[in-house]
C-alpha cells in the first residue's frame, strides 16, 4: 500500500509544481500586457499561446469591464490557489495516510 501512497505523493508534488509554474506564466503575461509588447517576440508569442486558451473563455464570460482592466488573470490565479489548497493538499494527505 505504501507504493500507491508514494505514487500519490509524487503526483501531488508534480501537480503542485505545474500549477505554480503556470501561475508564474500568467503573472508574466499580465506584466507584459502593461507595456506594448512586440507580438512577434518569441517570448510574447509563447506566453500568449500558453495562456490564451485559459484566459479567453473567462474573459468572454466575465461581465465586469472596469476601464479596460482585464480581471481574467486574477480569476485564474485564484482558481490555481484553490486547486493547490484543495486537490494537491488532499492528495498529499491521502498519500501520507496510505504510507503509514
Order of alpha helices (4+ residues) and beta strands (2+ residues): alpha-alpha-alpha-alpha
